Amino acid sequence: MSKTIKNLIIRELGERLKDVDGVAVINPRGIDAVKNNQIRRRLREKGLRMTVVRNTLVKRAIGESRLKGFESLLEGPCALVYGKASIAAIARHLLEEQKQEEKLELRGVFFDGEVYPGQQGVEKVSKLPTREEAIGTILAALLGPGRKLASSIQGPGRRVAGVLRTVEDKAWEKEPAAPAAA
């Protein structure tokens, strides 16, 4: 491969990975082309990309980006899996793919400056909440005390309103009887 081609690949890969927070690394060795394309298609449907490229070119492409440090996962034939989805969602999708294709080797996951190597690392990351799940948990924690406060404030008022309604209902029951006797 000529130096010009390598530079083009490095630039293109750098552009693809510049906004990516995390990446998963798999070993596609032993998977035939048809199954490889099926895996790529299923990942693409979920908004993910799988790119096979030489390790030295990936190392040059990431340079000093947010992905600096995941080079330890790049040994032998590798494919990068990345996308706009959270890294936990990517790990979950890869575990699903591995169930369908047993030859798929999971090398690990990198995000937030930390490397989670091997199958255990991918499983550990898959158990983390996605961005949406984390936001929901935080909102529930923030709204919980407010709901308790609102119910505490409304509780005595509801009791008083209930007592007043009972008194009013009893007054209405007695009032129609009084005009009939007159």
C-alpha positions, 0 to 999 in steps of 0.5 A: 500500500502506498504512503498516499493511500495510507494517509487517506485511510488514516485521515478518513478513519480519524474523521470517523472516530473523532466524535466517538467516545468509546470503541469495542474491538472484536476478532473477526477471524474464522467468520466467512464473508456472508456471516461477516456481512450479516453481522455488519448489516445487523450492527448497521441497523442499530446505528453501529459500524464495524471497520476492519483496518490495519492496527498501525493505521488505527494507532496513527488515526487516533493520535491524541483523540479521546480514544488514546489508550485503547491500543492494548486491544489491537493485537492481531486481526481486529475490527472496530465497532463504534457508533452513536449508541452508548458503549453499554448498548454496543457491548450488549449488541456484541454479546447478542451477535456472539450468541449467533456466531460462536467464532466471534471473539470479543477483544474488549471495550474502551471508553472514558480512558479505561480498557475493559479487556476480553469477554469479561470486560465486554460483559461488565460494560454491558451491565452498565446503564445506557445514557437514557437509563442513567438519565431516567434514574437521576430524574426519578431520584430528583423527583422522588423527594418532591413528590413526597413533599407535595403529598405531605402538603396535600395530605392534611388538606385532603383530610380537611376537605373530606371532613367538610364534604362529609359534613356538607353531605349530612347537612344536605340529607337533613335539609330536604327533610325539614322543608317537607315537614313544614 
